[in-house]
């Protein structure tokens, strides 16, 4: 179930990374893979960065998500490399658009999936406090971390209730299939957001006294390796902007 996939599992973390390292990887992925910063100079780094989400997903035993990512990304990358030079017209345009969107968006999406599914609210809050980030940003971000998994669980419950009543796709009530799922989901989403905001304040966020945490965070060898890869990418980008490379 989607909700369970997005829930952070404190028992099985695989390759344990500090939340700050995860956010740096996410920013690096969005900058170089999604944004294409650096052009041809940093082009050789893009496959290395795209490989990181696959390794991280395998380390936390999310094999289905890793397999989907690998076959979709590799399939589109190879298809474009093999068939783009020999195609023209609308076929080339469709191939370029499809492969370009998937190969640029998928690494960032899977990296975001890994961050949300392996980071607890306490760890995220502790990391942000160590970075001296304002609680005006920490509270909304903390709510977001639990919002999507909760909404996914609620959506699964709504689907199960509608199936029991015979309202399914392709049934006798095609209009009700959308209405009876969309309206309850929107209502629940608003309520869930309010409840999570209240829960964040109850846990001490936004108070006058500095909040304490029982979770342990810190940098290890794996964090330094990831940070080094990100640093090399940004150094190359900086040198490119200065026209050194």
VOPAGU-2260 file (C-alpha; in pm, 1 decimal, decimal comma):
REM VOPAGU-2260
SITE   aa  ch    i         X         Y         Z
SITE  UNK   A    0       0,0       0,0       0,0
SITE  UNK   A    1     117,7     349,2     -84,9
SITE  UNK   A    2      70,8     474,7     266,1
SITE  UNK   A    3     292,5     203,5     407,5
SITE  UNK   A    4     555,2     267,5     140,0
SITE  UNK   A    5     581,8     629,6     247,5
SITE  UNK   A    6     598,4     557,4     620,5
SITE  UNK   A    7     946,1     592,1     767,4
SITE  UNK   A    8    1066,2     258,6     904,9
SITE  UNK   A    9    1289,1     312,1    1208,1
SITE  UNK   A   10    1386,2     -56,1    1222,3
SITE  UNK   A   11    1526,0     -97,4     871,3
SITE  UNK   A   12    1714,0     207,8     746,9
SITE  UNK   A   13    1961,4      35,9     517,0
SITE  UNK   A   14    2234,2     285,1     429,5
SITE  UNK   A   15    2179,3     531,7     714,7
SITE  UNK   A   16    2223,4     892,8     605,6
SITE  UNK   A   17    2187,0    1211,4     803,7
SITE  UNK   A   18    1873,9    1411,4     708,7
SITE  UNK   A   19    2096,3    1701,5     604,4
SITE  UNK   A   20    2281,9    1474,5     363,8
SITE  UNK   A   21    1952,5    1356,2     216,5
SITE  UNK   A   22    1837,9    1712,9     158,3
SITE  UNK   A   23    2172,6    1800,3      -2,2
SITE  UNK   A   24    2139,1    1500,3    -234,4
SITE  UNK   A   25    1785,8    1607,4    -321,7
SITE  UNK   A   26    1901,6    1961,7    -404,1
SITE  UNK   A   27    2195,0    1829,5    -607,3
SITE  UNK   A   28    1967,9    1592,1    -796,1
SITE  UNK   A   29    1724,7    1870,8    -878,7
SITE  UNK   A   30    2005,6    2103,2    -986,3
SITE  UNK   A   31    2206,5    1875,1   -1213,4
SITE  UNK   A   32    1973,3    1594,0   -1322,9
SITE  UNK   A   33    1643,9    1781,3   -1339,2
SITE  UNK   A   34    1780,1    2127,8   -1413,5
SITE  UNK   A   35    2070,1    2019,9   -1633,3
SITE  UNK   A   36    2303,1    2277,9   -1476,1
SITE  UNK   A   37    2658,9    2283,8   -1604,4
SITE  UNK   A   38    2580,9    2152,9   -1949,5
SITE  UNK   A   39    2836,7    1927,5   -2114,5
SITE  UNK   A   40    3095,9    1984,3   -1841,0
SITE  UNK   A   41    2886,7    1809,5   -1575,0
SITE  UNK   A   42    2717,3    1565,0   -1812,7
SITE  UNK   A   43    2934,0    1275,2   -1692,4
SITE  UNK   A   44    2815,6    1334,0   -1332,7
SITE  UNK   A   45    2448,6    1294,2   -1422,0
SITE  UNK   A   46    2456,7     910,7   -1455,7
SITE  UNK   A   47    2640,8     887,1   -1121,7
SITE  UNK   A   48    2379,2    1101,8    -951,1
SITE  UNK   A   49    2097,5     906,3   -1116,4
SITE  UNK   A   50    2246,1     585,1    -976,7
SITE  UNK   A   51    2230,8     708,4    -615,5
SITE  UNK   A   52    1851,8     667,6    -566,9
SITE  UNK   A   53    1874,3     310,2    -698,1
SITE  UNK   A   54    2147,8     220,1    -447,2
SITE  UNK   A   55    1963,2     386,2    -161,1
SITE  UNK   A   56    1632,5     216,6    -243,3
SITE  UNK   A   57    1803,4    -123,2    -260,8
SITE  UNK   A   58    1970,3     -58,4      75,5
SITE  UNK   A   59    1630,4      -9,1     243,9
SITE  UNK   A   60    1489,5    -317,6      66,6
SITE  UNK   A   61    1236,3    -127,4    -143,5
SITE  UNK   A   62    1294,3    -365,5    -431,5
SITE  UNK   A   63     973,3    -290,9    -621,1
SITE  UNK   A   64    1041,0      81,8    -633,9
SITE  UNK   A   65    1406,3      17,9    -725,1
SITE  UNK   A   66    1310,4    -219,0   -1007,9
SITE  UNK   A   67    1052,0      26,8   -1143,6
SITE  UNK   A   68    1306,6     306,5   -1137,7
SITE  UNK   A   69    1584,5     100,5   -1296,6
SITE  UNK   A   70    1385,3     -42,2   -1586,8
SITE  UNK   A   71    1202,2     282,8   -1659,5
SITE  UNK   A   72    1510,9     502,2   -1647,3
SITE  UNK   A   73    1741,3     256,3   -1826,0
SITE  UNK   A   74    1476,8     177,9   -2087,7
SITE  UNK   A   75    1418,1     543,5   -2173,9
SITE  UNK   A   76    1789,5     626,6   -2167,9
SITE  UNK   A   77    1880,3     338,8   -2400,4
SITE  UNK   A   78    1581,6     402,0   -2626,9
SITE  UNK   A   79    1682,4     761,9   -2678,1
SITE  UNK   A   80    2050,4     675,4   -2729,4
SITE  UNK   A   81    1976,7     400,7   -2984,6
SITE  UNK   A   82    1676,4     530,3   -3177,0
SITE  UNK   A   83    1697,1     911,0   -3158,8
SITE  UNK   A   84    1974,4     943,9   -3422,3
SITE  UNK   A   85    1779,6     729,0   -3672,6
SITE  UNK   A   86    1434,7     887,1   -3630,9
SITE  UNK   A   87    1293,1    1213,8   -3758,5
SITE  UNK   A   88     975,9    1417,8   -3741,5
SITE  UNK   A   89     699,9    1352,3   -3490,7
SITE  UNK   A   90     846,6    1017,9   -3382,7
SITE  UNK   A   91    1175,3    1181,7   -3287,9
SITE  UNK   A   92     988,0    1458,2   -3104,7
SITE  UNK   A   93     781,3    1209,4   -2903,5
SITE  UNK   A   94    1088,0    1001,1   -2820,9
SITE  UNK   A   95    1284,2    1309,9   -2717,4
SITE  UNK   A   96    1000,2    1441,9   -2502,6
SITE  UNK   A   97     921,5    1112,8   -2329,3
SITE  UNK   A   98    1282,3    1014,3   -2264,2
SITE  UNK   A   99    1377,3    1366,0   -2159,2
SITE  UNK   A  100    1095,7    1398,5   -1906,7
SITE  UNK   A  101    1146,9    1054,4   -1753,3
SITE  UNK   A  102    1527,4    1067,4   -1734,4
SITE  UNK   A  103    1519,3    1414,8   -1580,9
SITE  UNK   A  104    1226,1    1380,9   -1342,7
SITE  UNK   A  105    1255,4    1019,7   -1223,7
SITE  UNK   A  106    1584,4    1050,5   -1026,8
SITE  UNK   A  107    1456,2    1351,2    -830,7
SITE  UNK   A  108    1118,8    1185,8    -769,1
SITE  UNK   A  109    1275,5     863,6    -641,5
SITE  UNK   A  110    1522,0    1059,3    -428,3
SITE  UNK   A  111    1229,9    1248,2    -275,6
SITE  UNK   A  112    1051,4     917,5    -217,8
SITE  UNK   A  113    1357,2     784,9     -35,3
SITE  UNK   A  114    1386,6    1097,3     180,6
SITE  UNK   A  115    1020,5    1090,6     287,0
SITE  UNK   A  116    1009,2     715,0     346,5
SITE  UNK   A  117    1328,2     694,3     555,5
SITE  UNK   A  118    1320,3    1016,3     757,8
SITE  UNK   A  119    1109,8    1056,9    1069,9
SITE  UNK   A  120     968,8    1390,4    1177,6
SITE  UNK   A  121    1192,2    1390,4    1486,9
SITE  UNK   A  122    1506,4    1339,4    1278,4
SITE  UNK   A  123    1407,2    1607,7    1032,4
SITE  UNK   A  124    1325,5    1853,1    1309,8
SITE  UNK   A  125    1652,7    1782,6    1491,6
SITE  UNK   A  126    1851,4    1834,6    1170,8
SITE  UNK   A  127    1677,7    2164,3    1093,2
SITE  UNK   A  128    1730,1    2292,1    1446,9
SITE  UNK   A  129    2102,3    2214,5    1423,8
SITE  UNK   A  130    2110,3    2420,5    1105,7
SITE  UNK   A  131    1936,9    2704,1    1293,6
SITE  UNK   A  132    1646,6    2706,9    1048,1
SITE  UNK   A  133    1348,1    2915,5    1153,9
SITE  UNK   A  134    1056,3    2722,1    1301,1
SITE  UNK   A  135     833,5    2908,4    1057,5
SITE  UNK   A  136     982,4    2674,5     797,1
SITE  UNK   A  137    1030,0    2368,8    1018,6
SITE  UNK   A  138     663,7    2340,0    1122,8
SITE  UNK   A  139     514,6    2335,7     766,9
SITE  UNK   A  140     787,4    2098,3     647,3
SITE  UNK   A  141     727,8    1864,3     942,9
SITE  UNK   A  142     357,1    1859,3     866,5
SITE  UNK   A  143     434,1    1780,3     501,6
SITE  UNK   A  144     646,8    1478,6     598,4
SITE  UNK   A  145     345,4    1307,4     755,6
SITE  UNK   A  146      73,3    1460,4     538,6
SITE  UNK   A  147     124,2    1252,3     224,7
SITE  UNK   A  148     151,0     910,7     399,0
SITE  UNK   A  149    -163,5     988,9     600,9
SITE  UNK   A  150    -356,8    1099,5     292,5
SITE  UNK   A  151    -242,9     783,3     110,2
SITE  UNK   A  152    -378,5     566,7     393,9
SITE  UNK   A  153    -704,7     760,0     389,1
SITE  UNK   A  154    -733,7     715,2      10,9
SITE  UNK   A  155    -687,4     339,4      47,9
SITE  UNK   A  156    -963,1     330,5     309,6
SITE  UNK   A  157   -1197,3     527,6      82,5
SITE  UNK   A  158   -1124,1     290,6    -206,5
SITE  UNK   A  159   -1199,3     -12,9      11,3
SITE  UNK   A  160   -1529,9     139,2     127,6
SITE  UNK   A  161   -1636,1     221,8    -229,3
SITE  UNK   A  162   -1551,6    -129,9    -350,9
SITE  UNK   A  163   -1774,8    -274,5     -81,8
SITE  UNK   A  164   -2058,6     -62,6    -223,2
SITE  UNK   A  165   -1989,6    -170,9    -581,3
SITE  UNK   A  166   -1867,6     170,2    -697,7
SITE  UNK   A  167   -1564,2      76,0    -906,2
SITE  UNK   A  168   -1409,9     188,9   -1234,0
SITE  UNK   A  169   -1607,9      41,7   -1522,9
SITE  UNK   A  170   -1910,9     -34,5   -1304,1
SITE  UNK   A  171   -2266,6      95,0   -1319,1
SITE  UNK   A  172   -2178,5     428,9   -1159,1
SITE  UNK   A  173   -1888,4     585,0   -1355,5
SITE  UNK   A  174   -1971,9     937,8   -1235,5
SITE  UNK   A  175   -1995,4     832,5    -873,9
SITE  UNK   A  176   -1657,3     659,2    -902,1
SITE  UNK   A  177   -1488,4     999,7    -919,8
SITE  UNK   A  178   -1728,9    1191,6    -699,2
SITE  UNK   A  179   -1736,8     945,7    -409,7
SITE  UNK   A  180   -1357,8     934,5    -397,4
SITE  UNK   A  181   -1262,1    1293,2    -472,2
SITE  UNK   A  182   -1500,7    1472,1    -234,5
SITE  UNK   A  183   -1419,3    1258,6      74,5
SITE  UNK   A  184   -1048,2    1278,3      -6,2
SITE  UNK   A  185   -1053,3    1658,3     -27,4
SITE  UNK   A  186   -1247,7    1682,4     297,9
SITE  UNK   A  187   -1011,4    1443,9     475,0
SITE  UNK   A  188    -705,2    1624,6     339,4
SITE  UNK   A  189    -814,1    1953,8     494,8
SITE  UNK   A  190    -890,4    1785,3     826,8
SITE  UNK   A  191    -561,2    1590,9     824,0
SITE  UNK   A  192    -364,1    1909,7     760,9
SITE  UNK   A  193    -528,6    2083,4    1057,2
SITE  UNK   A  194    -473,2    1784,5    1286,7
SITE  UNK   A  195    -108,0    1746,8    1189,4
SITE  UNK   A  196     -48,9    2118,4    1245,8
SITE  UNK   A  197    -202,5    2089,2    1593,5
SITE  UNK   A  198       7,9    1778,6    1660,9
SITE  UNK   A  199     325,9    1964,3    1562,4
SITE  UNK   A  200     245,7    2246,1    1805,7
SITE  UNK   A  201     161,3    1993,6    2077,8
SITE  UNK   A  202     503,7    1833,7    2035,3
SITE  UNK   A  203     670,2    2160,7    2125,5
SITE  UNK   A  204     732,5    2321,8    1787,3
SITE  UNK   A  205     675,4    2695,2    1794,7
SITE  UNK   A  206     722,6    2727,0    2170,6
SITE  UNK   A  207     949,3    2966,9    2356,4
SITE  UNK   A  208    1169,3    2686,9    2495,2
SITE  UNK   A  209    1410,3    2505,9    2262,3
SITE  UNK   A  210    1274,1    2161,2    2177,5
SITE  UNK   A  211    1480,4    1853,8    2270,1
SITE  UNK   A  212    1505,4    1529,4    2068,8
SITE  UNK   A  213    1576,6    1172,3    2169,3
SITE  UNK   A  214    1674,0    1062,8    1817,4
SITE  UNK   A  215    2041,9    1046,3    1722,1
SITE  UNK   A  216    2163,8    1211,3    1404,3
SITE  UNK   A  217    2514,6    1274,2    1278,8
SITE  UNK   A  218    2749,9    1233,4     986,0
SITE  UNK   A  219    2922,1     905,0     904,0
SITE  UNK   A  220    3156,9     785,2     632,6
SITE  UNK   A  221    2866,8     733,1     392,2
SITE  UNK   A  222    2753,9    1091,4     451,6
SITE  UNK   A  223    3098,5    1231,4     374,7
SITE  UNK   A  224    3114,5    1030,9      50,2
SITE  UNK   A  225    2778,0    1165,9     -61,8
SITE  UNK   A  226    2871,2    1519,8      40,2
SITE  UNK   A  227    3198,4    1489,2    -153,3
SITE  UNK   A  228    3011,9    1386,4    -469,1
SITE  UNK   A  229    2773,8    1680,5    -429,5
SITE  UNK   A  230    3064,6    1917,4    -360,8
SITE  UNK   A  231    3247,6    1806,4    -676,6
SITE  UNK   A  232    2933,4    1869,1    -879,5
SITE  UNK   A  233    2888,3    2222,5    -746,7
SITE  UNK   A  234    3260,0    2304,3    -781,1
SITE  UNK   A  235    3246,3    2204,9   -1148,0
SITE  UNK   A  236    2935,0    2418,0   -1190,9
SITE  UNK   A  237    3107,3    2711,8   -1022,8
SITE  UNK   A  238    3414,7    2676,0   -1244,9
SITE  UNK   A  239    3189,0    2658,6   -1548,9
SITE  UNK   A  240    3017,9    2983,0   -1450,4
SITE  UNK   A  241    3359,5    3147,6   -1416,7
SITE  UNK   A  242    3450,1    3015,6   -1767,0
SITE  UNK   A  243    3747,4    2826,0   -1623,3
SITE  UNK   A  244    3625,3    2500,7   -1779,0
